[in-house]
Structures are given as structure tokens and as C-alpha cells.
Amino acid sequence: MAPDESVVQIEGPWTHRAVHAGGTRFHIVEAGDGPLVLLLHGFPQFWWTWRRQLVSLAAAGYRAVAVDLRGYGGSDKPPRGYDLPTLAGDATGLIRALGETGAIVVGHDWGGLLAWTMAVMDAKSVRRLVAVGAPHPLRMRASLRNPGQLRAGAHAFGFQLPILPERRLVAHDAALVGRLLESWSRPGWPDEESARIYREAFRIPAVAHLALEYHRWFGRSQLRPDGLRYARAMRTEVEAPTLQIHGALDTCVLPRTAQGSGRHVAAPYRWRLIDGAGHFPHEETPEVFNAELLGWLSDPEPDR
């Protein structure tokens, strides 16, 4: 039997609650007080990917909020709205629903593409930007012509098929989710318990289908008017100070795909490649990641 949304209500030194933004209900997890840091997860995960950052950011004097994105975990699962402009509207609406006009936005994977989009489409909502394992969206679009990244992202092309990919993802207690996590990360991660938690959360009804709608929009919109409008809009330079963190062992989004994103940033920009980490540096090497993140946040004038 498929699990229900209660499986994402994992206890810890944080608080769970629901927040409504733009007519959509989001499950958020928060810890600490101070400047708002909004944490956006990627595929195939949910808020729990930020569990160590919730603790470290709260201890450093920040209000850390991790959210289940539209279609994931304990958040609403509408049938539409999985394009990056709509998802960016979700996140900026959430910032306002949390009582702020702007936030430090940290995004991994799809959450990173979403964070880049927010920084362009609602620039005032992003005070600082941290992209983890996520190239600028125009770099990601350009990588579709790169044979190396095409091989690394072959799964995303398979996801364009209807029905079959989501069935494969949830088959055998979502065993494929565990294999994807393992294949994109450093040797030895994830541990058995972490893989079990991600597999179980991905089996919540509708999550597998809606998670793939992110990939389908990005792939199918490349030559459609909505995708071309998005690409034109993303030519606007990012005005928020930006930190880009990537794992040197990332086999999902190759480091060379992410490098060069700084050309789209007019503000101070910092690139950090973490040795010994794959696609999930915030989980694989949390101490190194947290030191980079907190050190950059504490710098009033981050370098280029």
C-alpha cells in the first residue's frame, strides 16, 4: 500500500506547519530566528534533504525554512503548474506568506533552477542566491547540445515518455529512486536509512508523476513559445550576490555544465567545487558544505 503524506512529518529540532501562498498549500519545516533562508529541494527528494542545514543555519542566527515543492511531500499536488515561472511564483509568494519581502534563497537541483528563476523574475525577493548542483537555466538549456551532459542526463530524456517512467520509479518500493541517488553521489552515500526515507516519500500518491512534470516542461518547452519566452527573460543578469556550489564527483549535472554560470550574474559571484562530493554535497559532505555556506553568508561583501 502506498504511504500517505504523514511519512514526511519527520521529527527533529524544527517545526512543521502548512502555509498557503497563491492558492496553494505548502508543507514547510522551520527552525531558528533571524534573516529568512528559504531552502528548495530537488529531484527525487523533499524538505528532509536540508535537515542538517536547518540545524546549522538556526544555530548561526538565521530563520531556516525548508519547503516541499509543489507536487512533493506534504504540499498540494495540483495537476498543472510545473513550469519554472509558475514554480518561481510559488516560492516568492511563500516568502511573502512568511511575512518577508525577500530572503536568502538556497536551491538544489530543480530547486536551484527555481532559485535562479526567482532572482530574475522577482529580483527583490532574492537577497542572496545559493545554487547547489544547478547551472544557470540558460547553461542547462545549452548543455542539451553537449554530448557529455546528454549522456549524464539520459534519465531526463527517458522521463519525457508518458506513464511508464513514473511506474518504473515507484516499482519495487521505489527501488529506482535509491539507485538514482546512489549513482549520482559519492561512493558510500546514501546510507540505507536515508535511501529508505526518500523511496518511501516518493511513493506518496501522485508524487512520481508530478515530479516528472518538472522534467517534461523543461524538455518539451525548448522550442515552444512559453519556453522561448522563458529563455529570453532569463537573459537578464542576476543582481543578487551569488554562491554556486557543485560536487566534483557529480555525474548527474557535470561540473563543466555548471561552470560559466557566473557570466549571468552582475553581482559578486563565488564558485566552489567540493572535492569528494557528488550531486548532493549538502548531504554527502555537510560539514564542508555548511562551512562554505555560513562563511559566505557572514561575509558582508562576498567576492567575485
PASEBA-1860 file (N, C-alpha, C; in nm, 3 decimals):
! residues 304
1> MAPDESVV> 0.084/-0.120/0.000/0.000/0.000/0.000/0.088/0.125/0.000 ~ 0.049/0.225/-0.079/0.128/0.348/-0.087/0.120/0.425/0.044 ~ 0.230/0.488/0.086/0.227/0.567/0.209/0.150/0.696/0.190 ~ 0.107/0.757/0.301/0.040/0.887/0.291/0.139/0.997/0.330 ~ 0.090/1.121/0.329/0.179/1.236/0.349/0.241/1.241/0.487 ~ 0.190/1.162/0.581/0.245/1.166/0.717/0.390/1.120/0.721 ~ 0.437/1.049/0.617/0.574/0.998/0.621/0.676/1.111/0.613 ~ 0.636/1.231/0.569/0.731/1.341/0.563/0.731/1.426/0.690
9> QIEGPWTH> 0.647/1.389/0.787/0.641/1.463/0.914/0.748/1.409/1.008 ~ 0.872/1.419/0.968/0.983/1.363/1.044/1.020/1.457/1.158 ~ 1.028/1.403/1.276/1.054/1.486/1.395/1.201/1.526/1.404 ~ 1.223/1.640/1.468/1.358/1.690/1.487/1.352/1.825/1.554 ~ 1.464/1.896/1.561/1.468/2.029/1.625/1.412/2.136/1.532 ~ 1.291/2.114/1.485/1.225/2.204/1.391/1.076/2.192/1.408 ~ 1.001/2.278/1.340/0.855/2.281/1.350/0.794/2.260/1.212 ~ 0.692/2.177/1.206/0.617/2.154/1.082/0.491/2.241/1.083
17> RAVHAGGT> 0.457/2.299/0.969/0.328/2.364/0.955/0.294/2.382/0.808 ~ 0.170/2.420/0.782/0.123/2.446/0.646/0.112/2.597/0.626 ~ 0.154/2.643/0.508/0.144/2.783/0.472/0.079/2.792/0.334 ~ -0.017/2.881/0.320/-0.085/2.900/0.191/-0.024/3.019/0.117 ~ 0.003/2.998/-0.011/0.058/3.105/-0.095/0.000/3.089/-0.235 ~ -0.066/3.193/-0.283/-0.122/3.191/-0.417/-0.222/3.081/-0.439 ~ -0.297/3.046/-0.337/-0.398/2.943/-0.351/-0.346/2.801/-0.337 ~ -0.218/2.786/-0.308/-0.158/2.653/-0.293/-0.108/2.636/-0.149
25> RFHIVEAG> -0.129/2.517/-0.095/-0.085/2.487/0.042/0.052/2.420/0.036 ~ 0.145/2.475/0.112/0.280/2.420/0.116/0.312/2.369/0.256 ~ 0.374/2.253/0.261/0.426/2.200/0.386/0.566/2.256/0.407 ~ 0.585/2.327/0.518/0.717/2.383/0.547/0.767/2.330/0.680 ~ 0.898/2.336/0.695/0.965/2.297/0.818/1.059/2.410/0.852 ~ 1.050/2.463/0.975/1.131/2.580/1.008/1.202/2.566/1.141 ~ 1.314/2.638/1.151/1.393/2.638/1.273/1.467/2.770/1.283 ~ 1.478/2.822/1.405/1.558/2.941/1.429/1.484/3.071/1.405
33> DGPLVLLL> 1.552/3.181/1.442/1.502/3.317/1.424/1.612/3.403/1.364 ~ 1.570/3.499/1.283/1.666/3.588/1.219/1.632/3.606/1.074 ~ 1.729/3.646/0.991/1.704/3.661/0.847/1.654/3.530/0.787 ~ 1.558/3.541/0.696/1.497/3.422/0.638/1.588/3.359/0.533 ~ 1.606/3.228/0.547/1.675/3.146/0.446/1.575/3.042/0.397 ~ 1.538/3.051/0.270/1.442/2.957/0.211/1.520/2.848/0.138 ~ 1.491/2.723/0.174/1.564/2.606/0.124/1.474/2.526/0.030 ~ 1.518/2.512/-0.097/1.437/2.449/-0.201/1.506/2.321/-0.247
41> HGFPQFWW> 1.437/2.209/-0.234/1.496/2.079/-0.266/1.490/2.047/-0.415 ~ 1.552/1.936/-0.452/1.550/1.891/-0.590/1.487/1.753/-0.604 ~ 1.517/1.688/-0.715/1.464/1.557/-0.750/1.567/1.450/-0.712 ~ 1.525/1.338/-0.657/1.390/1.294/-0.620/1.373/1.300/-0.468 ~ 1.376/1.420/-0.412/1.384/1.435/-0.268/1.264/1.512/-0.212 ~ 1.278/1.567/-0.093/1.176/1.652/-0.031/1.246/1.733/0.076 ~ 1.174/1.805/0.159/1.236/1.901/0.251/1.349/1.842/0.332 ~ 1.341/1.714/0.364/1.433/1.647/0.457/1.579/1.653/0.410
49> TWRRQLVS> 1.601/1.676/0.280/1.737/1.687/0.229/1.815/1.798/0.299 ~ 1.743/1.898/0.358/1.806/2.013/0.424/1.813/1.998/0.575 ~ 1.794/1.879/0.627/1.785/1.861/0.774/1.909/1.915/0.845 ~ 2.027/1.894/0.789/2.149/1.941/0.858/2.163/2.093/0.846 ~ 2.119/2.148/0.736/2.126/2.293/0.721/2.022/2.364/0.808 ~ 1.906/2.303/0.829/1.809/2.361/0.922/1.873/2.382/1.059 ~ 1.949/2.284/1.102/2.014/2.292/1.234/2.127/2.394/1.233 ~ 2.215/2.387/1.133/2.333/2.475/1.133/2.294/2.620/1.110
57> LAAAGYRA> 2.196/2.645/1.023/2.152/2.783/0.999/2.084/2.842/1.122 ~ 2.001/2.763/1.187/1.935/2.811/1.309/2.038/2.845/1.417 ~ 2.140/2.761/1.431/2.244/2.786/1.531/2.325/2.911/1.499 ~ 2.331/2.946/1.370/2.409/3.063/1.327/2.326/3.192/1.327 ~ 2.200/3.184/1.370/2.120/3.305/1.382/2.029/3.336/1.265 ~ 1.991/3.232/1.190/1.901/3.251/1.078/1.767/3.180/1.104 ~ 1.666/3.225/1.034/1.538/3.156/1.031/1.537/3.069/0.906 ~ 1.559/2.941/0.923/1.570/2.848/0.811/1.434/2.783/0.787
65> VAVDLRGY> 1.390/2.786/0.661/1.262/2.727/0.622/1.284/2.637/0.502 ~ 1.259/2.508/0.519/1.264/2.413/0.409/1.121/2.379/0.369 ~ 1.097/2.372/0.240/0.961/2.353/0.189/0.956/2.231/0.098 ~ 0.843/2.161/0.101/0.815/2.061/-0.002/0.761/2.137/-0.123 ~ 0.829/2.127/-0.236/0.784/2.196/-0.356/0.650/2.142/-0.403 ~ 0.584/2.220/-0.486/0.458/2.179/-0.547/0.471/2.036/-0.603 ~ 0.377/1.950/-0.564/0.377/1.813/-0.614/0.451/1.714/-0.527 ~ 0.525/1.762/-0.427/0.608/1.676/-0.343/0.556/1.670/-0.200
73> GGSDKPPR> 0.591/1.563/-0.130/0.576/1.552/0.014/0.439/1.586/0.065 ~ 0.434/1.682/0.157/0.308/1.722/0.219/0.245/1.845/0.158 ~ 0.299/1.894/0.046/0.242/2.011/-0.022/0.133/1.968/-0.119 ~ 0.056/2.067/-0.166/-0.050/2.039/-0.262/0.008/1.980/-0.390 ~ -0.079/1.905/-0.459/-0.038/1.833/-0.580/-0.135/1.863/-0.694 ~ -0.144/1.989/-0.737/-0.233/2.021/-0.848/-0.183/1.957/-0.977 ~ -0.269/1.939/-1.076/-0.228/1.872/-1.200/-0.140/1.958/-1.290 ~ -0.139/2.087/-1.271/-0.063/2.177/-1.358/0.023/2.273/-1.276
81> GYDLPTLA> 0.109/2.347/-1.347/0.190/2.449/-1.282/0.332/2.406/-1.253 ~ 0.390/2.318/-1.338/0.523/2.266/-1.311/0.630/2.326/-1.403 ~ 0.597/2.443/-1.457/0.694/2.522/-1.533/0.770/2.613/-1.436 ~ 0.891/2.651/-1.471/0.975/2.728/-1.379/0.917/2.865/-1.344 ~ 0.854/2.939/-1.435/0.794/3.066/-1.393/0.685/3.048/-1.287 ~ 0.600/2.948/-1.301/0.496/2.925/-1.200/0.557/2.882/-1.068 ~ 0.656/2.795/-1.074/0.722/2.749/-0.951/0.793/2.864/-0.881 ~ 0.852/2.956/-0.959/0.914/3.074/-0.900/0.809/3.159/-0.831
89> GDATGLIR> 0.691/3.170/-0.892/0.581/3.243/-0.827/0.539/3.178/-0.697 ~ 0.540/3.045/-0.693/0.512/2.973/-0.567/0.608/3.020/-0.457 ~ 0.737/3.019/-0.490/0.838/3.047/-0.388/0.837/3.193/-0.344 ~ 0.819/3.286/-0.438/0.812/3.427/-0.398/0.686/3.453/-0.317 ~ 0.576/3.388/-0.354/0.454/3.400/-0.273/0.473/3.344/-0.134 ~ 0.549/3.236/-0.124/0.575/3.176/0.007/0.657/3.270/0.095 ~ 0.755/3.339/0.036/0.834/3.435/0.113/0.742/3.541/0.174 ~ 0.650/3.593/0.093/0.557/3.694/0.145/0.462/3.635/0.249
97> ALGETGAI> 0.419/3.511/0.228/0.331/3.446/0.325/0.403/3.424/0.458 ~ 0.534/3.417/0.456/0.613/3.402/0.578/0.643/3.537/0.642 ~ 0.586/3.644/0.587/0.597/3.776/0.647/0.719/3.856/0.605 ~ 0.783/3.815/0.496/0.904/3.884/0.450/0.885/3.932/0.306 ~ 0.964/4.031/0.266/0.962/4.077/0.127/1.075/4.013/0.046 ~ 1.173/3.956/0.115/1.285/3.892/0.047/1.351/3.792/0.138 ~ 1.434/3.707/0.079/1.500/3.602/0.156/1.633/3.566/0.090 ~ 1.718/3.502/0.167/1.831/3.429/0.111/1.772/3.299/0.057
105> VVGHDWGG> 1.794/3.270/-0.069/1.733/3.152/-0.131/1.843/3.052/-0.167 ~ 1.829/2.931/-0.112/1.924/2.822/-0.136/1.849/2.711/-0.208 ~ 1.891/2.677/-0.329/1.821/2.575/-0.405/1.915/2.470/-0.459 ~ 1.872/2.344/-0.451/1.949/2.232/-0.504/1.877/2.171/-0.623 ~ 1.951/2.139/-0.731/1.895/2.067/-0.844/1.777/2.148/-0.900 ~ 1.656/2.092/-0.907/1.542/2.170/-0.957/1.515/2.291/-0.869 ~ 1.539/2.278/-0.739/1.525/2.393/-0.651/1.625/2.502/-0.686 ~ 1.742/2.462/-0.738/1.840/2.560/-0.783/1.798/2.632/-0.909
113> LLAWTMAV> 1.745/2.556/-1.008/1.693/2.621/-1.128/1.581/2.718/-1.092 ~ 1.500/2.678/-0.996/1.392/2.763/-0.948/1.447/2.889/-0.882 ~ 1.554/2.875/-0.803/1.614/2.990/-0.736/1.672/3.089/-0.837 ~ 1.741/3.038/-0.940/1.791/3.125/-1.045/1.676/3.202/-1.110 ~ 1.565/3.132/-1.134/1.450/3.194/-1.198/1.391/3.304/-1.111 ~ 1.379/3.278/-0.981/1.329/3.380/-0.888/1.415/3.505/-0.893 ~ 1.547/3.486/-0.898/1.639/3.600/-0.893/1.626/3.691/-1.014 ~ 1.571/3.637/-1.124/1.548/3.718/-1.244/1.406/3.772/-1.246
121> MDAKSVRR> 1.309/3.687/-1.219/1.169/3.724/-1.240/1.108/3.802/-1.125 ~ 1.165/3.793/-1.007/1.120/3.874/-0.893/1.244/3.908/-0.811 ~ 1.329/3.992/-0.870/1.463/4.014/-0.817/1.463/4.059/-0.671 ~ 1.363/4.139/-0.631/1.361/4.189/-0.494/1.337/4.079/-0.391 ~ 1.287/3.966/-0.436/1.257/3.857/-0.341/1.381/3.779/-0.303 ~ 1.491/3.795/-0.379/1.612/3.716/-0.354/1.724/3.811/-0.310 ~ 1.755/3.807/-0.182/1.861/3.895/-0.129/1.999/3.838/-0.155 ~ 2.010/3.708/-0.144/2.130/3.635/-0.184/2.084/3.502/-0.244
129> LVAVGAPH> 2.163/3.452/-0.336/2.128/3.330/-0.408/2.237/3.226/-0.390 ~ 2.197/3.104/-0.357/2.290/2.990/-0.348/2.235/2.879/-0.435 ~ 2.310/2.845/-0.540/2.270/2.738/-0.632/2.361/2.617/-0.608 ~ 2.299/2.503/-0.580/2.373/2.381/-0.546/2.343/2.275/-0.652 ~ 2.446/2.231/-0.722/2.425/2.129/-0.825/2.331/2.175/-0.934 ~ 2.328/2.306/-0.960/2.229/2.363/-1.053/2.292/2.474/-1.136 ~ 2.316/2.452/-1.264/2.365/2.559/-1.350/2.257/2.666/-1.369 ~ 2.299/2.783/-1.416/2.200/2.880/-1.461/2.114/2.813/-1.568
137> PLRMRASL> 1.983/2.837/-1.572/1.896/2.769/-1.669/1.940/2.784/-1.814 ~ 2.003/2.895/-1.851/2.049/2.908/-1.989/2.169/2.818/-2.015 ~ 2.252/2.795/-1.913/2.360/2.697/-1.925/2.301/2.557/-1.939 ~ 2.194/2.531/-1.864/2.130/2.400/-1.870/2.069/2.376/-2.008 ~ 2.005/2.480/-2.064/1.949/2.468/-2.199/2.060/2.442/-2.301 ~ 2.170/2.517/-2.290/2.280/2.500/-2.383/2.343/2.361/-2.372 ~ 2.339/2.301/-2.252/2.401/2.170/-2.232/2.329/2.059/-2.307 ~ 2.206/2.087/-2.352/2.133/1.986/-2.428/2.199/1.959/-2.563
145> RNPGQLRA> 2.297/2.043/-2.599/2.374/2.019/-2.722/2.513/1.962/-2.692 ~ 2.538/1.930/-2.565/2.669/1.879/-2.524/2.662/1.728/-2.505 ~ 2.739/1.651/-2.582/2.727/1.504/-2.573/2.751/1.449/-2.432 ~ 2.849/1.506/-2.360/2.877/1.456/-2.225/2.761/1.476/-2.131 ~ 2.702/1.596/-2.131/2.588/1.621/-2.043/2.465/1.545/-2.091 ~ 2.453/1.526/-2.221/2.340/1.447/-2.273/2.346/1.305/-2.218 ~ 2.465/1.248/-2.213/2.478/1.113/-2.155/2.448/1.116/-2.006 ~ 2.500/1.218/-1.936/2.478/1.226/-1.791/2.331/1.244/-1.758
153> GAHAFGFQ> 2.260/1.317/-1.845/2.118/1.345/-1.820/2.023/1.257/-1.900 ~ 2.071/1.138/-1.939/1.987/1.050/-2.021/1.856/1.015/-1.953 ~ 1.858/1.011/-1.819/1.735/0.979/-1.746/1.625/1.081/-1.778 ~ 1.664/1.208/-1.795/1.564/1.313/-1.818/1.496/1.295/-1.953 ~ 1.569/1.239/-2.049/1.505/1.213/-2.179/1.408/1.097/-2.168 ~ 1.445/0.996/-2.089/1.352/0.886/-2.065/1.226/0.932/-1.995 ~ 1.239/1.035/-1.912/1.122/1.086/-1.837/1.020/1.154/-1.928 ~ 1.057/1.184/-2.052/0.963/1.252/-2.142/0.851/1.157/-2.188
161> LPILPERR> 0.873/1.028/-2.176/0.769/0.932/-2.214/0.651/0.941/-2.119 ~ 0.532/0.911/-2.164/0.416/0.913/-2.073/0.407/0.784/-1.991 ~ 0.358/0.797/-1.870/0.312/0.687/-1.782/0.423/0.592/-1.738 ~ 0.497/0.535/-1.833/0.594/0.431/-1.800/0.701/0.476/-1.700 ~ 0.760/0.596/-1.716/0.867/0.633/-1.622/0.820/0.640/-1.478 ~ 0.701/0.694/-1.451/0.656/0.702/-1.312/0.629/0.563/-1.254 ~ 0.581/0.473/-1.340/0.560/0.335/-1.293/0.692/0.270/-1.256 ~ 0.793/0.293/-1.337/0.924/0.236/-1.307/0.982/0.296/-1.179
169> LVAHDAAL> 0.960/0.425/-1.157/1.016/0.490/-1.038/0.958/0.436/-0.908 ~ 0.832/0.399/-0.908/0.770/0.354/-0.783/0.766/0.202/-0.770 ~ 0.806/0.129/-0.875/0.805/-0.018/-0.869/0.902/-0.069/-0.763 ~ 0.866/-0.181/-0.703/0.953/-0.247/-0.604/0.992/-0.150/-0.493 ~ 0.892/-0.082/-0.437/0.914/0.015/-0.328/1.011/0.126/-0.370 ~ 0.994/0.173/-0.494/1.074/0.283/-0.547/1.223/0.252/-0.546 ~ 1.258/0.130/-0.582/1.399/0.090/-0.584/1.482/0.177/-0.678 ~ 1.422/0.221/-0.789/1.495/0.303/-0.885/1.535/0.437/-0.825
177> VGRLLESW> 1.453/0.491/-0.737/1.489/0.616/-0.669/1.619/0.596/-0.592 ~ 1.629/0.487/-0.520/1.752/0.458/-0.447/1.872/0.443/-0.538 ~ 1.852/0.380/-0.654/1.963/0.362/-0.748/2.007/0.495/-0.808 ~ 1.912/0.584/-0.836/1.949/0.716/-0.889/2.030/0.794/-0.786 ~ 1.985/0.796/-0.662/2.060/0.865/-0.557/2.202/0.812/-0.548 ~ 2.215/0.682/-0.551/2.347/0.619/-0.538/2.435/0.649/-0.659 ~ 2.377/0.648/-0.778/2.458/0.666/-0.898/2.507/0.809/-0.915 ~ 2.437/0.905/-0.856/2.474/1.046/-0.872/2.563/1.098/-0.760
185> SRPGWPDE> 2.590/1.017/-0.658/2.659/1.065/-0.538/2.796/0.999/-0.524 ~ 2.867/1.041/-0.421/2.996/0.979/-0.392/2.976/0.835/-0.346 ~ 3.080/0.752/-0.356/3.068/0.615/-0.305/3.032/0.614/-0.156 ~ 2.938/0.530/-0.118/2.900/0.518/0.022/2.780/0.600/0.063 ~ 2.729/0.685/-0.027/2.607/0.761/0.004/2.504/0.728/-0.102 ~ 2.375/0.718/-0.065/2.319/0.737/0.069/2.330/0.610/0.154 ~ 2.321/0.629/0.284/2.312/0.514/0.372/2.174/0.450/0.355 ~ 2.159/0.330/0.407/2.037/0.253/0.384/1.912/0.325/0.437
193> ESARIYRE> 1.923/0.389/0.553/1.807/0.455/0.612/1.767/0.579/0.531 ~ 1.863/0.657/0.486/1.830/0.774/0.404/1.762/0.733/0.275 ~ 1.816/0.630/0.209/1.755/0.582/0.086/1.612/0.535/0.110 ~ 1.590/0.467/0.222/1.454/0.419/0.254/1.358/0.535/0.269 ~ 1.400/0.641/0.337/1.313/0.757/0.360/1.278/0.824/0.227 ~ 1.376/0.842/0.140/1.347/0.904/0.010/1.258/0.816/-0.076 ~ 1.282/0.687/-0.073/1.199/0.596/-0.151/1.055/0.599/-0.103 ~ 1.038/0.601/0.028/0.902/0.600/0.083/0.828/0.729/0.048
201> AFRIPAVA> 0.896/0.843/0.061/0.832/0.971/0.031/0.795/0.981/-0.116 ~ 0.873/0.917/-0.203/0.845/0.925/-0.346/0.724/0.840/-0.384 ~ 0.685/0.748/-0.296/0.570/0.661/-0.324/0.438/0.722/-0.279 ~ 0.441/0.842/-0.220/0.315/0.911/-0.188/0.238/0.928/-0.319 ~ 0.109/0.900/-0.321/0.034/0.909/-0.446/0.052/1.043/-0.517 ~ 0.075/1.035/-0.647/0.089/1.147/-0.742/0.229/1.207/-0.743 ~ 0.314/1.181/-0.642/0.445/1.245/-0.638/0.530/1.208/-0.760 ~ 0.536/1.080/-0.794/0.622/1.038/-0.905/0.579/1.107/-1.035
209> HLALEYHR> 0.450/1.110/-1.062/0.403/1.173/-1.186/0.435/1.323/-1.186 ~ 0.406/1.391/-1.076/0.423/1.536/-1.076/0.570/1.576/-1.072 ~ 0.653/1.496/-1.008/0.797/1.524/-1.011/0.851/1.518/-1.153 ~ 0.796/1.428/-1.233/0.840/1.417/-1.372/0.787/1.529/-1.458 ~ 0.679/1.595/-1.414/0.626/1.708/-1.491/0.726/1.823/-1.496 ~ 0.812/1.837/-1.394/0.919/1.937/-1.399/1.008/1.910/-1.520 ~ 1.054/1.784/-1.530/1.141/1.746/-1.641/1.070/1.761/-1.775 ~ 0.944/1.724/-1.779/0.871/1.728/-1.906/0.853/1.870/-1.956
217> WFGRSQLR> 0.823/1.961/-1.864/0.809/2.100/-1.909/0.942/2.151/-1.965 ~ 1.050/2.126/-1.892/1.179/2.180/-1.936/1.219/2.122/-2.071 ~ 1.196/1.992/-2.090/1.232/1.930/-2.217/1.142/1.972/-2.331 ~ 1.011/1.969/-2.309/0.917/1.992/-2.418/0.901/2.139/-2.453 ~ 0.940/2.227/-2.363/0.920/2.371/-2.390/1.036/2.434/-2.466 ~ 1.138/2.356/-2.497/1.259/2.415/-2.557/1.228/2.498/-2.682 ~ 1.139/2.449/-2.766/1.107/2.520/-2.890/0.964/2.574/-2.891 ~ 0.894/2.564/-2.779/0.759/2.618/-2.770/0.765/2.765/-2.733
225> PDGLRYAR> 0.658/2.840/-2.762/0.659/2.983/-2.727/0.684/3.008/-2.578 ~ 0.627/2.926/-2.488/0.648/2.951/-2.344/0.794/2.930/-2.306 ~ 0.858/2.828/-2.363/0.999/2.805/-2.333/1.089/2.912/-2.390 ~ 1.057/2.960/-2.509/1.136/3.067/-2.569/1.120/3.199/-2.493 ~ 0.998/3.227/-2.447/0.976/3.347/-2.364/1.058/3.337/-2.235 ~ 1.057/3.219/-2.176/1.134/3.198/-2.052/1.283/3.222/-2.078 ~ 1.335/3.165/-2.185/1.477/3.181/-2.216/1.513/3.327/-2.239 ~ 1.426/3.401/-2.308/1.453/3.544/-2.328/1.454/3.619/-2.195
233> AMRTEVEA> 1.359/3.587/-2.108/1.353/3.654/-1.977/1.478/3.626/-1.895 ~ 1.532/3.504/-1.907/1.647/3.466/-1.825/1.778/3.528/-1.874 ~ 1.774/3.602/-1.983/1.895/3.674/-2.025/1.926/3.792/-1.934 ~ 1.828/3.835/-1.857/1.850/3.943/-1.760/1.950/3.897/-1.654 ~ 2.049/3.979/-1.627/2.152/3.939/-1.531/2.098/3.936/-1.389 ~ 2.151/3.845/-1.310/2.114/3.832/-1.169/2.183/3.943/-1.090 ~ 2.105/4.016/-1.010/2.159/4.128/-0.932/2.187/4.090/-0.786 ~ 2.157/3.967/-0.748/2.180/3.924/-0.610/2.319/3.860/-0.598
241> PTLQIHGA> 2.393/3.888/-0.490/2.518/3.814/-0.467/2.492/3.664/-0.473 ~ 2.579/3.592/-0.544/2.552/3.452/-0.576/2.669/3.363/-0.537 ~ 2.634/3.252/-0.471/2.729/3.145/-0.439/2.684/3.021/-0.515 ~ 2.775/2.963/-0.591/2.742/2.840/-0.664/2.833/2.729/-0.612 ~ 2.769/2.622/-0.561/2.841/2.509/-0.503/2.811/2.385/-0.587 ~ 2.917/2.312/-0.620/2.899/2.192/-0.702/2.991/2.082/-0.651 ~ 2.945/1.959/-0.659/3.028/1.845/-0.622/3.118/1.804/-0.738 ~ 3.245/1.783/-0.708/3.340/1.746/-0.813/3.307/1.611/-0.875
249> LDTCVLPR> 3.236/1.525/-0.801/3.204/1.390/-0.849/3.062/1.381/-0.904 ~ 2.999/1.494/-0.930/2.860/1.495/-0.977/2.852/1.430/-1.115 ~ 2.775/1.321/-1.125/2.756/1.253/-1.253/2.619/1.280/-1.312 ~ 2.537/1.362/-1.244/2.405/1.398/-1.294/2.413/1.531/-1.371 ~ 2.469/1.632/-1.307/2.497/1.759/-1.372/2.648/1.779/-1.365 ~ 2.714/1.764/-1.475/2.860/1.768/-1.476/2.911/1.904/-1.432 ~ 3.022/1.909/-1.358/3.075/2.039/-1.316/3.097/2.134/-1.432 ~ 3.142/2.084/-1.546/3.167/2.175/-1.659/3.037/2.233/-1.715
257> TAQGSGRH> 2.924/2.165/-1.691/2.795/2.221/-1.730/2.761/2.342/-1.644 ~ 2.792/2.332/-1.515/2.759/2.440/-1.421/2.857/2.557/-1.432 ~ 2.983/2.526/-1.459/3.082/2.634/-1.470/3.044/2.728/-1.584 ~ 3.068/2.854/-1.562/3.030/2.954/-1.662/2.899/3.022/-1.631 ~ 2.828/2.973/-1.528/2.702/3.037/-1.490/2.723/3.179/-1.442 ~ 2.844/3.209/-1.392/2.873/3.341/-1.340/2.861/3.451/-1.443 ~ 2.866/3.416/-1.571/2.852/3.521/-1.674/2.712/3.581/-1.674 ~ 2.618/3.514/-1.608/2.480/3.564/-1.600/2.456/3.643/-1.471
265> VAAPYRWR> 2.561/3.669/-1.394/2.548/3.736/-1.264/2.623/3.868/-1.269 ~ 2.551/3.978/-1.243/2.614/4.110/-1.240/2.670/4.142/-1.102 ~ 2.620/4.073/-1.000/2.660/4.097/-0.861/2.785/4.014/-0.826 ~ 2.840/4.031/-0.706/2.950/3.944/-0.664/2.911/3.797/-0.675 ~ 3.005/3.717/-0.727/2.978/3.577/-0.758/3.094/3.492/-0.708 ~ 3.061/3.379/-0.646/3.165/3.288/-0.597/3.132/3.145/-0.641 ~ 3.231/3.076/-0.696/3.218/2.936/-0.738/3.299/2.849/-0.642 ~ 3.236/2.742/-0.593/3.306/2.648/-0.507/3.280/2.505/-0.554
273> LIDGAGHF> 3.388/2.434/-0.585/3.381/2.294/-0.624/3.426/2.212/-0.504 ~ 3.339/2.123/-0.456/3.368/2.046/-0.336/3.421/1.908/-0.375 ~ 3.547/1.883/-0.341/3.608/1.753/-0.369/3.540/1.645/-0.285 ~ 3.528/1.527/-0.342/3.474/1.414/-0.268/3.323/1.414/-0.255 ~ 3.255/1.506/-0.326/3.109/1.512/-0.320/3.053/1.496/-0.461 ~ 2.935/1.435/-0.468/2.865/1.421/-0.595/2.755/1.524/-0.608 ~ 2.637/1.479/-0.648/2.527/1.570/-0.680/2.460/1.628/-0.555 ~ 2.489/1.574/-0.437/2.420/1.615/-0.315/2.521/1.661/-0.209
281> PHEETPEV> 2.602/1.763/-0.235/2.710/1.800/-0.142/2.659/1.839/-0.004 ~ 2.539/1.896/0.004/2.484/1.936/0.133/2.452/1.816/0.222 ~ 2.438/1.698/0.161/2.415/1.576/0.238/2.539/1.487/0.244 ~ 2.614/1.482/0.136/2.730/1.393/0.131/2.847/1.444/0.216 ~ 2.869/1.576/0.211/2.978/1.639/0.289/2.921/1.760/0.363 ~ 2.829/1.738/0.460/2.758/1.850/0.520/2.847/1.948/0.595 ~ 2.955/1.899/0.658/3.040/1.991/0.733/3.110/2.088/0.639 ~ 3.161/2.036/0.527/3.229/2.123/0.430/3.128/2.219/0.368
289> FNAELLGW> 3.012/2.166/0.330/2.909/2.250/0.269/2.866/2.361/0.364 ~ 2.837/2.325/0.488/2.789/2.425/0.584/2.895/2.532/0.609 ~ 3.021/2.493/0.612/3.127/2.592/0.632/3.132/2.690/0.516 ~ 3.118/2.640/0.394/3.116/2.728/0.276/2.996/2.822/0.280 ~ 2.879/2.766/0.310/2.757/2.844/0.311/2.760/2.951/0.419 ~ 2.790/2.912/0.542/2.786/3.008/0.652/2.897/3.111/0.640 ~ 3.013/3.069/0.590/3.122/3.165/0.570/3.085/3.272/0.469 ~ 3.019/3.230/0.361/2.977/3.324/0.258/2.865/3.415/0.308
297> LSDPEPDR> 2.770/3.360/0.382/2.661/3.441/0.435/2.710/3.545/0.534 ~ 2.816/3.514/0.606/2.867/3.608/0.707/2.956/3.715/0.647 ~ 2.991/3.701/0.520/3.078/3.799/0.453/2.991/3.913/0.400 ~ 3.006/4.035/0.454/2.921/4.145/0.408/2.946/4.186/0.264 ~ 3.064/4.153/0.211/3.095/4.187/0.073/3.158/4.064/0.004 ~ 3.074/3.966/-0.029/3.129/3.844/-0.089/3.204/3.872/-0.218 ~ 3.315/3.800/-0.236/3.400/3.830/-0.351/3.339/3.779/-0.480 ~ 3.400/3.821/-0.588/3.358/3.771/-0.719/3.422/3.636/-0.746
END
